[in-house]
């Protein structure tokens, strides 16, 4: 399965386009549509670098195809709907492959659960970010809203 245009639009909406380098809530250097800059991408760390929306879209598509969508597809042990797959990829993109692999969201998907409360709760559990100053987990209003949208898509 591959991420649909609807799923890609959800990630773009949640990540928002940033043409210049910034540090996300977790303190990681980020650019475009939530692309975390890797050590092998020094050209993106240049403070004066400005991405076009088209460049950011290409980077997002590559991130999703090569890493996050592929990881979700490999992690699933049963068939899911396109909306479910899109919601899972959006979650994985945001929490990373390690978090996704350990998530109750994945366990529920693989169990074929239709329990709306359990699914919504499982998505909602991923609404925290580590404060780079205190190193403590804090609830993020933005992540709470995002998890609600992802759960709604999954259940639709």
N, C-alpha and C positions, 0 to 999 in steps of 0.2 A: 504494500500500500504506500501511497505517496500523499503528502500534505496537499489538500485542495486549495483552490484560490480563496475559499472562505476561511480556511485555517490560516493561510498566509496573511490575509487581511486582519484576522484577529491578533496575530502576533504583532503586526505593524501597528495596530491601534494601541495595543498594550505597551509596546516598547517606545513608540513615538520616534520620529526621525530626528537625529541629532547630527548635523553636518560636521561638528567639531568634537574633538576629544573631550570627554568629561569623566568623572569618577562616579560610578553608580553608588547606590546606597550601601553596598558592601565594600566600597572603596576600590573597586577594580577599574582600570582604564577601559573605557567603552566608547564606541563611535557607531554612527549609522543607526540601524535598528537593533540595538542591544548587542552588537558584536563586541565581545570581550577581546581586547587586543592581546595577542600572544607574543612571547619573546621573539619569535621568528618573524614578527611583523613590525620592525622598527620604524618603517616609513609611516605607519599609522600613529606612532607616538609623537610625531612632530606637532607641536602646539599650533603651528600655523596651517596645518593640513585641513582642507575643507573638502568633504565628500559631497558628490552630487547625490540626489535621491536615487538615480539610476544605479550608481555604484553601490549605494547602501542596499538597494533591493537585490542586486547580484550577490553581494556578500551574505545577505540573509538567506537567500535561496541555497547558496552553497553550504552554509552552516546547517540548515535544516536537512538538505539532501544527504550530505556526507556524514553528519554526526547525529543529530537529534532524531530525525525521522527514521533513519536507519536503526538507531538504538531502540526506539519504540517498537519498530517492526520485529526486530530480533527478540525483544523481551516478551512479546505477546505469545501466549500458548493457545489462544482461541481467536476466532474471527470476531472483529468489531465492526461497527458501522463507520462510515466516513466521518460523521460528526464526532464519534467517540475517538477515532484516531486523531483527528485534528485537535481536540481538547487535550489529549495525552501528549501530543508533540508540543503544544504550547506550554504545557506544564514542564515537560522535560527541558525545553529550551531555557526556561526560567530558573529551574532548580538544579539543572545539571544531570548528567547521566547517572552519577553515583546516587544522588538523592532519589531520582526516579526509580532506580532499580530496587531501592529499599522501601519505597512508598506503599502505603496501604491502598493508594489509588490503583497501582499496578496489580496488587494482589486481588482487589475487587474485580478489576477488569478480567483478569485471568480466571477468576472463579465464575464469571458470567453473572455477577450480582446485578439485580435490578432494584435493590434497596436504595431509594432516592435519598433518604436521610443519611445512610452510611456513606454513599458516594459524595454527597455534598459536604459532609463532615470531613471525609478523607481529603478532598481538594482543599477545604478550608484550613486544614492543619498546616499547610505550607504558606502561611501569611506572615512569616517573621523574617527579619533580616538581622544580621549580626552588626551591631554598632561598631564601627572600626575604632572608636575611642575607648569604649568600655569593654568591648569583646562580648557583650551580653546580647542575647536575642531579644528583639523588640518587635511588637506587632506593627505592621505597616498597613496603613489605611489603603494605599494603592494596591498592595498585594491581596488584601482582603476582597477588594472589588474585583480584581482580576480573577481570583480563584472562584468567585461567584459566577463570573461570566463563563469560565472554563467548565464549571460543573453544569451550568445551564446548557451549554452546547453539548456536553457529553450526554445529558439526559434527553436532549431533543431528538 
